[in-house]
Each structure stands twice: as C-alpha cells, then as structure tokens.
C-alpha cells in the first residue's frame, strides 16, 4: 500500500508548515485528489492515523476533496468533464485530448493551532 508512504510524505510537508508558523498542533488537513492520481482515497484515509501518530498532526482530521477529470479536445477545443475510464470528448467523441485535471494530489490547506494563543490559523 503506497498510500502510507504518500501520507508519510504529506506529514513531512505538514510538519514543515507547522514549524514555519510556530504551531503547536494541526487541526485539519485538506487535500485535493484526482481519480487518475494513482492514490485511493479510502486507503489514504486508512493510512493517515498511522502516518500522523506522534506528530504535530496526531489529532488532525484529513479532509479529501475529489477533483473531477477534465479534458480539452485537441480537435474541437471543447472542455468537458469525463469519467476516469472514458477520456473522450463529450462534443465530438475524439480521443485526442489534453488532460486538464484529475491526476492531482494537492495539499490545499492546513489549519493550525498557534502556540502563542488559542487562535487557529489556516495556511
């Protein structure tokens, strides 16, 4: 399950952000995940408690937003949302296209608890 190594890399990035902002804890982590990223959302959620244990994010929630698969047709230039197993233009049916979204794994936002006060910070 490579989702554990993905979570471990995520924790490294989150830890760096928390250190940079002098946060005592991470409350919530928001990810954007496309179906063509090669990462299974359910497995990522399952791996998260193991990767975040004994870190600044050990009590954090992981929120995953699923990104749609979007393409631009090279023939007619139409942009359309398609299913991950049918990457053809919705207007003309051509299979020659450019992937616009759907393969991403993006750390969107991290909500932190400050060490200097009881305030929360979103970065």
DARANOR-V165073 format. One line per field, one symbol per residue. psi: psi as a letter, one per 20 degrees, with the letter a starting at -180 (. if undefined). A space follows every 50 residues. Layout:
# DARANOR-V165073
psi = ???
This chain:
# DARANOR-V165073
psi = oihghghghghgggggggghjlqhqpgqppqppqijijppgghghhhghg hipkrikijqqoppppqqoprpphgijppqprqijmmqpigijqiorpph rijqnpogqppqpqiiajqqpp.
